[in-house]
Amino acid sequence: MQFVWQGSIVFYKYRNKFPIFKIQNLTAFSGALALIYSTMKIVLNILTLTTHSFLNFFDMRTNKYLQLCIVLLLISSCKNETQTKVDSEIKVVKEIKPQHTLTKDQTHNKFSSTIEPILRVKSGAIVEAFTEDAFDEQFNINSTVEDLKNFNLDLVHPLTGPVYVEDAQPGDVLKITLHEIEVGDWGWNAIVPGFSFVADSIEGSYLRTYKLGKDVTHVNFKDNIRLELNPFPGVMGVAPATPELLSTIPPRANGGNMDDPNLTKGTTVYFPVFVEGGLFSIGDGHALQGHGEVCGTAIEVPLRVIYEIELVKNKTIKEPQYETDDYYATTGFGTTIDEAAKKATLYMIDYLMTEYKLTQLEAYALCSLSGDLKIAETVDVPHMLVTMHISKNIFEDDKKE
């Protein structure tokens, strides 16, 4: 019986890993196992009375074999049930199939309420969008630093869109979920004189091209420096409530050139709606970028993006916010890092008060204890972008009141 008790402790400890173990009480579990063991011994005794030779075969060692068989049978049953459960979970994973495709030629490079949509969709539509690099193919993989003297700034940021969402009205929110992001065949990184965070301290021009592709995961910056790719669209945004054709260079309340490397595959981004239909656009692909984008560019690439666009009613935000499975984030733009950081903090306080019913002072204190301010970009003059992240694991089961 010592085997029964010890075996019970082991299996009870790991019962949650095996769906067959529905008994939650250790004593009951050991009793059940003991009953199985006793029943098997009774059967064995009956068989031994039938024939002496059978008894000789099942000597004292038989108990050990019997014990082992019980354990193996239980484990095998648990393994099969567990595998069945895993298989069923895999089958329910949502398959993402684009319903609409936008080409790299369906672009514009300004933000305005007057730009006509190229696609009208209902909430929940899944869109496949091909985007061009930030300089609209003015460079190629064989370009050299001399080509920086000849580019046309008026062509910067071709954005694929806009997409009109039915029933979207000012005051609503567009929810964009980034399902897939693939880089194109090549990319480039440059330092353009006068356009960088420390342009007043570092002079000179620089251009480096990289051979890429959808299956490439790393690039070699130098022989001893290897960088992992983290592709994302540098520009995502909705139309502002103005007929003026605004530059796409600085981020604003409508989103735009946020250049935040956290906005990658699996992230859900929320945009305030300022005009009917929202008019969402996407572009400025980056294969890799650090927070800040201090030299002025990332590894600039064309992208293939599959995103889901949904309309959220009864929710209002002032500037874009986003979330992953691990954290929620607010964004704030400003002409200084201080201004942007203050706005991101105040937006997070508002979010915590609304979603978790904290008082203003409680939310402020929580931001100080668990909120992380991050600089997204510093070069998209005249605005900079700062975000605040707060981990979801501090909330028990992420339960909102």
C-alpha positions as CSV (number, residue, x, y, z in Angstrom):
1,M,0.0,0.0,0.0
2,Q,3.0,2.3,0.3
3,F,3.1,2.3,-3.5
4,V,-0.5,3.4,-3.6
5,W,0.1,6.3,-1.2
6,Q,3.3,7.5,-2.9
7,G,1.8,7.2,-6.4
8,S,-1.2,9.1,-5.2
9,I,0.9,12.1,-4.1
10,V,2.8,12.2,-7.4
11,F,-0.3,12.0,-9.6
12,Y,-2.3,14.4,-7.3
13,K,0.5,17.0,-7.6
14,Y,0.3,17.0,-11.4
15,R,-3.4,16.3,-11.8
16,N,-4.0,19.6,-13.6
17,K,-1.7,18.6,-16.4
18,F,-3.8,15.5,-17.1
19,P,-7.6,16.0,-17.9
20,I,-8.4,12.4,-16.7
21,F,-7.8,13.4,-13.1
22,K,-11.1,15.0,-12.1
23,I,-10.7,14.1,-8.4
24,Q,-9.5,17.2,-6.5
25,N,-9.1,15.6,-3.0
26,L,-5.9,13.7,-2.3
27,T,-7.5,11.2,0.1
28,A,-10.3,10.4,-2.4
29,F,-7.8,10.1,-5.2
30,S,-5.6,7.7,-3.2
31,G,-8.7,5.7,-2.2
32,A,-9.7,5.4,-5.8
33,L,-6.2,4.2,-6.8
34,A,-6.2,1.7,-3.9
35,L,-9.6,0.4,-5.0
36,I,-8.2,-0.3,-8.5
37,Y,-5.1,-2.0,-7.0
38,S,-7.2,-4.2,-4.6
39,T,-9.5,-5.2,-7.4
40,M,-6.7,-6.2,-9.6
41,K,-5.2,-8.3,-6.7
42,I,-8.6,-10.1,-6.2
43,V,-8.6,-11.0,-9.8
44,L,-5.1,-12.2,-9.5
45,N,-5.9,-14.4,-6.5
46,I,-8.8,-16.0,-8.3
47,L,-6.6,-16.8,-11.2
48,T,-3.9,-18.3,-8.9
49,L,-6.5,-20.7,-7.3
50,T,-7.3,-22.0,-10.7
51,T,-3.9,-23.4,-11.5
52,H,-0.7,-23.9,-9.6
53,S,1.4,-23.1,-12.6
54,F,-0.3,-19.8,-13.0
55,L,0.5,-19.1,-9.4
56,N,4.2,-19.9,-9.9
57,F,4.3,-17.5,-12.8
58,F,2.8,-14.7,-10.8
59,D,5.1,-14.8,-7.8
60,M,6.0,-11.9,-5.6
61,R,7.5,-10.0,-8.6
62,T,4.0,-9.9,-10.2
63,N,2.9,-7.2,-7.7
64,K,5.7,-5.0,-9.1
65,Y,4.6,-5.7,-12.7
66,L,1.0,-5.1,-11.8
67,Q,1.8,-1.8,-10.2
68,L,3.8,-0.7,-13.2
69,C,1.0,-1.7,-15.5
70,I,-1.5,0.4,-13.6
71,V,0.8,3.5,-13.8
72,L,1.5,3.0,-17.5
73,L,-2.2,2.6,-18.2
74,L,-3.0,5.8,-16.4
75,I,-0.3,7.8,-18.0
76,S,-1.2,6.5,-21.5
77,S,-4.9,7.5,-20.9
78,C,-3.9,10.9,-19.7
79,K,-1.5,11.4,-22.6
80,N,-4.2,10.5,-25.1
81,E,-6.8,12.8,-23.5
82,T,-4.3,15.6,-23.3
83,Q,-3.3,15.3,-26.9
84,T,-6.9,15.3,-27.9
85,K,-7.5,18.5,-26.0
86,V,-4.4,20.1,-27.6
87,D,-5.6,19.0,-31.0
88,S,-9.0,20.5,-30.4
89,E,-7.5,23.8,-29.3
90,I,-5.4,24.0,-32.4
91,K,-8.4,23.5,-34.6
92,V,-10.2,26.5,-33.1
93,V,-7.4,28.9,-34.0
94,K,-8.9,31.6,-36.2
95,E,-7.7,31.2,-39.8
96,I,-7.0,34.6,-41.3
97,K,-8.1,34.9,-44.9
98,P,-8.0,38.4,-46.6
99,Q,-11.4,39.5,-48.0
100,H,-9.9,42.5,-49.8
101,T,-6.5,43.3,-51.4
102,L,-5.0,46.7,-51.9
103,T,-1.9,47.1,-54.1
104,K,1.2,49.2,-53.7
105,D,-0.1,51.5,-56.4
106,Q,-3.3,52.5,-54.5
107,T,-1.6,55.2,-52.4
108,H,-1.6,58.8,-51.3
109,N,1.0,60.7,-49.2
110,K,-1.0,63.3,-47.3
111,F,-3.6,63.2,-44.5
112,S,-6.8,65.0,-45.2
113,S,-10.6,64.5,-45.0
114,T,-10.8,65.3,-48.7
115,I,-8.9,62.2,-50.0
116,E,-11.4,59.8,-51.5
117,P,-11.4,56.2,-50.1
118,I,-10.3,53.4,-52.4
119,L,-12.2,50.7,-50.5
120,R,-15.4,50.6,-48.5
121,V,-15.8,47.8,-45.9
122,K,-18.0,46.7,-43.1
123,S,-16.7,46.4,-39.6
124,G,-14.7,43.2,-39.2
125,A,-13.3,43.2,-42.7
126,I,-9.8,41.6,-43.2
127,V,-7.6,43.6,-45.6
128,E,-4.4,42.6,-47.3
129,A,-2.3,45.7,-48.1
130,F,0.9,46.0,-50.0
131,T,2.9,49.1,-49.2
132,E,5.9,50.8,-50.7
133,D,9.1,51.9,-48.9
134,A,9.1,55.3,-47.3
135,F,10.8,57.0,-50.3
136,D,8.4,55.4,-52.9
137,E,11.1,53.4,-54.8
138,Q,13.5,56.3,-55.3
139,F,16.2,53.9,-54.2
140,N,17.1,50.3,-55.1
141,I,19.3,47.7,-53.7
142,N,22.3,49.0,-55.7
143,S,21.9,52.6,-54.6
144,T,24.8,54.4,-53.1
145,V,25.2,57.4,-50.8
146,E,25.4,59.7,-53.9
147,D,21.7,58.9,-54.5
148,L,20.8,60.8,-51.3
149,K,21.5,64.1,-53.2
150,N,18.8,63.4,-55.7
151,F,15.7,62.2,-53.9
152,N,12.4,64.1,-54.0
153,L,11.0,64.8,-50.5
154,D,7.5,65.4,-52.0
155,L,7.2,61.6,-52.7
156,V,7.9,60.5,-49.1
157,H,5.4,58.2,-47.4
158,P,3.2,56.6,-50.0
159,L,0.3,55.2,-47.9
160,T,-2.0,52.4,-49.0
161,G,-5.6,53.5,-48.6
162,P,-7.8,55.2,-47.4
163,V,-10.3,52.5,-46.3
164,Y,-13.8,53.7,-45.4
165,V,-15.6,51.8,-42.7
166,E,-19.4,51.8,-42.9
167,D,-21.2,53.5,-40.0
168,A,-18.0,55.0,-38.5
169,Q,-18.7,58.5,-37.2
170,P,-16.6,61.1,-35.4
171,G,-16.3,60.1,-31.8
172,D,-16.1,56.4,-32.6
173,V,-12.9,54.3,-32.5
174,L,-11.3,52.1,-35.2
175,K,-9.7,48.9,-34.0
176,I,-6.9,47.7,-36.2
177,T,-5.5,44.2,-35.5
178,L,-2.2,43.4,-37.3
179,H,-2.4,39.7,-38.2
180,E,0.5,39.3,-40.6
181,I,3.5,41.4,-41.6
182,E,6.0,40.3,-44.3
183,V,9.0,42.3,-45.5
184,G,9.8,42.8,-49.2
185,D,13.0,41.6,-51.0
186,W,15.2,44.4,-49.8
187,G,15.5,47.5,-47.6
188,W,17.7,50.5,-46.9
189,N,18.9,52.6,-44.0
190,A,20.1,56.2,-44.4
191,I,21.3,59.2,-42.5
192,V,20.2,62.3,-44.4
193,P,22.0,65.5,-43.5
194,G,19.9,67.8,-41.2
195,F,17.3,65.1,-40.5
196,S,18.2,63.2,-37.4
197,F,18.0,63.5,-33.6
198,V,21.6,64.8,-33.2
199,A,22.0,66.4,-36.6
200,D,23.6,69.4,-34.9
201,S,26.3,67.2,-33.5
202,I,27.0,64.6,-36.2
203,E,27.5,65.5,-39.9
204,G,27.7,63.4,-43.0
205,S,25.6,61.1,-45.2
206,Y,25.1,57.4,-45.0
207,L,23.2,54.8,-47.0
208,R,23.2,51.0,-46.5
209,T,21.1,48.5,-48.4
210,Y,20.1,45.0,-47.2
211,K,18.9,42.0,-49.1
212,L,15.8,40.7,-47.4
213,G,12.8,38.5,-48.2
214,K,9.7,37.1,-46.4
215,D,11.7,34.2,-44.8
216,V,14.7,36.4,-43.6
217,T,14.7,36.9,-39.9
218,H,18.1,38.6,-39.3
219,V,20.6,40.9,-41.0
220,N,24.3,41.3,-40.4
221,F,25.1,44.9,-39.5
222,K,28.8,44.0,-39.3
223,D,30.6,40.7,-39.2
224,N,30.2,40.5,-35.5
225,I,26.8,42.3,-35.2
226,R,23.7,40.4,-36.0
227,L,20.3,42.0,-35.7
228,E,16.9,40.3,-35.5
229,L,14.1,41.8,-37.7
230,N,10.9,43.1,-36.1
231,P,8.8,44.4,-39.1
232,F,6.0,46.9,-38.6
233,P,4.3,49.8,-40.4
234,G,5.8,53.1,-39.4
235,V,2.7,55.0,-40.5
236,M,-0.9,54.1,-39.6
237,G,-3.6,56.6,-39.3
238,V,-7.1,57.9,-40.0
239,A,-8.1,61.2,-41.7
240,P,-8.0,64.4,-39.6
241,A,-11.0,66.7,-39.6
242,T,-9.5,69.2,-42.0
243,P,-9.6,69.6,-45.8
244,E,-6.0,70.7,-45.6
245,L,-3.4,68.3,-47.1
246,L,-1.2,67.7,-44.1
247,S,2.3,66.3,-44.2
248,T,2.7,62.7,-43.2
249,I,6.0,63.4,-41.4
250,P,4.9,64.3,-37.9
251,P,2.6,62.1,-35.8
252,R,-0.7,63.7,-34.7
253,A,-3.9,62.8,-32.9
254,N,-5.0,60.8,-35.9
255,G,-1.9,58.6,-35.6
256,G,0.3,59.0,-38.7
257,N,4.0,58.6,-38.5
258,M,4.2,57.1,-35.1
259,D,7.3,55.0,-35.8
260,D,6.7,52.8,-32.8
261,P,8.5,49.4,-33.0
262,N,5.8,47.9,-30.7
263,L,3.2,48.1,-33.4
264,T,4.1,44.8,-34.9
265,K,2.4,41.5,-35.6
266,G,-0.3,40.6,-33.0
267,T,-0.7,44.2,-31.8
268,T,-4.2,45.8,-31.8
269,V,-4.2,49.6,-32.3
270,Y,-7.1,51.9,-31.6
271,F,-7.6,55.2,-33.5
272,P,-10.0,58.0,-32.7
273,V,-12.4,58.7,-35.6
274,F,-12.6,62.3,-36.8
275,V,-14.5,62.0,-40.1
276,E,-17.2,59.8,-41.5
277,G,-15.8,56.4,-42.4
278,G,-12.6,56.9,-40.5
279,L,-10.5,56.7,-43.7
280,F,-7.6,54.4,-42.5
281,S,-4.3,54.3,-44.3
282,I,-1.1,52.3,-43.7
283,G,2.5,52.4,-45.0
284,D,6.2,53.3,-44.3
285,G,7.3,49.7,-43.7
286,H,10.2,49.1,-41.3
287,A,12.0,45.8,-41.0
288,L,13.9,46.9,-37.9
289,Q,14.0,50.1,-35.8
290,G,15.0,51.0,-32.3
291,H,12.9,53.2,-30.0
292,G,13.5,56.8,-31.0
293,E,14.7,56.1,-34.6
294,V,17.5,58.5,-33.8
295,C,19.3,58.6,-37.1
296,G,16.1,59.5,-38.9
297,T,15.4,56.2,-40.7
298,A,14.8,52.5,-39.9
299,I,15.6,49.7,-42.3
300,E,13.0,51.0,-44.8
301,V,11.1,48.3,-46.7
302,P,8.0,47.5,-48.7
303,L,5.6,45.4,-46.7
304,R,2.7,43.0,-47.1
305,V,0.3,43.5,-44.2
306,I,-2.9,41.6,-43.3
307,Y,-5.0,43.6,-40.9
308,E,-8.5,43.4,-39.5
309,I,-10.5,46.6,-39.2
310,E,-13.3,46.9,-36.7
311,L,-15.6,49.7,-35.6
312,V,-15.9,50.3,-31.8
313,K,-18.9,52.3,-30.6
314,N,-19.3,53.8,-27.2
315,K,-15.6,54.3,-26.7
316,T,-13.8,57.6,-27.1
317,I,-10.1,58.3,-27.1
318,K,-8.1,61.5,-27.9
319,E,-5.0,59.9,-29.5
320,P,-4.1,56.3,-30.6
321,Q,-3.7,53.5,-28.0
322,Y,-2.7,49.9,-28.4
323,E,-2.5,46.6,-26.7
324,T,-1.0,43.1,-26.8
325,D,-1.6,40.0,-24.7
326,D,0.9,41.4,-22.3
327,Y,0.3,45.1,-21.9
328,Y,-1.9,48.1,-22.7
329,A,-0.3,51.3,-24.0
330,T,-1.3,54.9,-24.5
331,T,0.5,57.4,-26.8
332,G,1.1,61.1,-26.7
333,F,2.6,63.4,-29.2
334,G,4.2,66.8,-28.5
335,T,6.8,69.3,-29.6
336,T,9.0,68.1,-26.7
337,I,9.5,64.8,-25.0
338,D,8.2,66.3,-21.8
339,E,4.9,67.4,-23.4
340,A,4.4,64.0,-25.1
341,A,5.3,62.1,-21.9
342,K,2.7,64.1,-19.9
343,K,0.0,63.4,-22.4
344,A,0.7,59.6,-22.5
345,T,0.6,59.6,-18.7
346,L,-2.7,61.4,-18.5
347,Y,-4.2,59.1,-21.1
348,M,-3.1,56.1,-19.1
349,I,-4.7,57.6,-15.9
350,D,-7.9,58.1,-17.8
351,Y,-7.8,54.5,-19.1
352,L,-7.3,53.0,-15.7
353,M,-10.0,55.1,-14.2
354,T,-12.5,54.0,-16.9
355,E,-11.6,50.4,-17.3
356,Y,-10.7,49.5,-13.7
357,K,-12.7,52.0,-11.7
358,L,-9.7,53.5,-9.9
359,T,-9.8,57.0,-8.5
360,Q,-7.6,59.6,-10.2
361,L,-5.1,59.4,-7.4
362,E,-5.0,55.6,-7.4
363,A,-4.5,55.5,-11.1
364,Y,-1.7,58.2,-10.9
365,A,0.0,56.1,-8.2
366,L,-0.3,52.9,-10.2
367,C,1.3,54.6,-13.2
368,S,4.2,55.6,-11.0
369,L,4.6,52.0,-9.6
370,S,4.0,50.0,-12.8
371,G,3.7,52.3,-15.8
372,D,6.7,52.4,-18.2
373,L,7.3,55.5,-20.3
374,K,9.0,54.8,-23.7
375,I,10.2,57.1,-26.4
376,A,8.8,55.9,-29.7
377,E,10.3,58.5,-32.0
378,T,12.3,61.7,-31.8
379,V,12.9,62.8,-35.4
380,D,9.5,63.4,-37.0
381,V,9.6,67.2,-36.6
382,P,7.9,69.1,-35.2
383,H,6.4,66.3,-33.1
384,M,7.8,63.5,-30.9
385,L,5.9,60.5,-29.7
386,V,6.0,58.9,-26.2
387,T,4.1,55.9,-25.0
388,M,3.2,54.5,-21.6
389,H,2.9,50.7,-21.1
390,I,1.3,49.0,-18.2
391,S,1.5,45.2,-17.8
392,K,-1.7,43.2,-17.8
393,N,-0.3,40.6,-15.3
394,I,-0.8,43.0,-12.4
395,F,-4.5,42.7,-12.8
396,E,-6.0,39.4,-11.5
397,D,-7.3,37.6,-14.6
398,D,-7.4,41.1,-16.3
399,K,-10.8,41.6,-14.6
400,K,-12.2,45.0,-15.3
401,E,-15.0,46.2,-13.0
